[in-house]
Amino acid sequence: MTEIFKLSMHDDQSLWLTQGDTPKPTRVCTVTQAAQLLHRSQRQIYRYIQTQKLIPIQKILNEWILDYQSAERLRDHPPLVQKIP
């Protein structure tokens, strides 16, 4: 099965993904953009993907494309820091 998608960049450097026949594009970001937005390392972003704190939408050319709203939500409500006993 072939999945058709369109990835476009607007003038403000935001990425938008349109999948299949869906007319409404979804705002997305790369791992690098999410790391910059959250002030975290790329490795930490991959951990967030693994624990589902960030929602991956598609992997394009070996780069995860993430849901931008989940990155904003994580930025606005960061996980609590746990004290080391």
Backbone hydrogen bonds in HBPLUS format (Angstrom, degrees):
<---DONOR---> <-ACCEPTOR-->    atom                        ^
c    i                          cat <-CA-CA->   ^        H-A-AA   ^      H-
h    n   atom  resd res      DA  || num        DHA   H-A  angle D-A-AA Bond
n    s   type  num  typ     dist DA aas  dist angle  dist       angle   num
A0020-GLY N   A0004-ILE O   2.65 MM  16  5.08 169.2  1.67 165.4 162.1     1
A0006-LYS N   A0018-THR O   2.72 MM  12  5.05 149.6  1.81 147.7 157.2     2
A0018-THR N   A0006-LYS O   2.83 MM  12  5.05 159.4  1.87 147.5 154.6     3
A0008-SER N   A0016-TRP O   2.86 MM   8  5.27 166.0  1.87 155.3 160.0     4
A0016-TRP N   A0008-SER O   2.78 MM   8  5.27 153.5  1.85 157.4 164.5     5
A0010-HIS N   A0014-SER O   2.93 MM   4  5.47 160.2  1.97 157.0 160.8     6
A0013-GLN N   A0010-HIS O   2.97 MM   3  5.38 151.1  2.06 123.4 123.7     7
A0028-VAL N   A0015-LEU O   2.98 MM  13  5.43 166.5  2.00 134.6 138.8     8
A0017-LEU N   A0026-THR O   2.78 MM   9  5.15 165.2  1.80 149.8 152.9     9
A0026-THR N   A0017-LEU O   2.79 MM   9  5.15 164.5  1.81 143.4 146.6    10
A0022-THR N   A0019-GLN O   3.08 MM   3  5.83 151.9  2.16 146.9 149.2    11
A0068-TYR N   A0027-ARG O   3.22 MM  41  5.66 167.2  2.24 132.6 131.5    12
A0029-CYS N   A0066-LEU O   2.93 MM  37  5.25 144.8  2.06 137.7 146.9    13
A0066-LEU N   A0029-CYS O   2.76 MM  37  5.25 174.1  1.76 167.7 166.0    14
A0034-ALA N   A0030-THR O   2.94 MM   4  6.17 157.9  1.99 149.3 155.6    15
A0035-ALA N   A0031-VAL O   2.89 MM   4  6.10 153.8  1.96 147.3 154.6    16
A0036-GLN N   A0032-THR O   3.07 MM   4  6.35 153.5  2.14 146.0 152.4    17
A0037-LEU N   A0033-GLN O   2.92 MM   4  6.13 157.8  1.97 147.9 154.4    18
A0038-LEU N   A0034-ALA O   2.88 MM   4  6.00 156.4  1.93 150.4 156.1    19
A0039-HIS N   A0035-ALA O   2.88 MM   4  5.61 115.1  2.31 134.2 148.2    20
A0040-ARG N   A0035-ALA O   3.04 MM   5  4.91 155.7  2.10 137.4 144.0    21
A0045-ILE N   A0041-SER O   3.13 MM   4  6.53 146.2  2.25 142.4 151.7    22
A0045-ILE N   A0042-GLN O   3.09 MM   3  4.96 118.5  2.48  91.6 107.1    23
A0046-TYR N   A0042-GLN O   3.00 MM   4  6.39 154.5  2.07 151.2 157.3    24
A0047-ARG N   A0043-ARG O   3.06 MM   4  6.42 143.9  2.19 140.7 150.8    25
A0048-TYR N   A0044-GLN O   2.93 MM   4  6.25 151.6  2.01 145.0 152.7    26
A0049-ILE N   A0045-ILE O   2.92 MM   4  6.27 146.2  2.04 146.3 156.1    27
A0050-GLN N   A0046-TYR O   2.95 MM   4  6.18 157.0  2.01 142.9 149.1    28
A0051-THR N   A0047-ARG O   2.91 MM   4  6.17 149.8  2.01 150.1 157.7    29
A0053-LYS N   A0048-TYR O   2.77 MM   5  4.91 143.4  1.91 151.7 154.6    30
A0054-LEU N   A0048-TYR O   3.22 MM   6  5.45 152.0  2.30 115.9 113.3    31
A0052-GLN N   A0049-ILE O   3.12 MM   3  4.88 156.5  2.17  99.8 106.4    32
A0067-ASP N   A0055-ILE O   2.90 MM  12  5.57 160.9  1.93 164.4 170.8    33
A0057-ILE N   A0065-ILE O   2.71 MM   8  5.65 172.7  1.72 162.8 165.1    34
A0058-GLN N   A0065-ILE O   3.38 MM   7  5.22 158.7  2.43 133.4 139.0    35
A0065-ILE N   A0058-GLN O   2.71 MM   7  5.22 154.2  1.77 171.3 178.0    36
A0060-ILE N   A0063-GLU O   2.92 MM   3  5.27 155.8  1.98 153.6 146.7    37
A0063-GLU N   A0060-ILE O   2.96 MM   3  5.27 144.7  2.08 108.9 119.5    38
A0071-ALA N   A0067-ASP O   3.38 MM   4  6.76 149.2  2.48 143.4 151.6    39
A0071-ALA N   A0068-TYR O   3.11 MM   3  5.11 119.4  2.49  94.8 109.9    40
A0072-GLU N   A0068-TYR O   2.92 MM   4  6.27 157.0  1.98 153.7 160.2    41
A0073-ARG N   A0069-GLN O   2.88 MM   4  6.03 158.3  1.93 145.8 152.1    42
A0074-LEU N   A0070-SER O   3.02 MM   4  6.16 152.2  2.10 138.8 145.8    43
A0075-ARG N   A0071-ALA O   2.93 MM   4  6.16 145.7  2.05 141.5 151.5    44
A0076-ASP N   A0072-GLU O   2.87 MM   4  6.14 156.0  1.93 152.2 158.1    45
A0077-HIS N   A0073-ARG O   2.93 MM   4  6.02 140.0  2.10 141.6 152.2    46
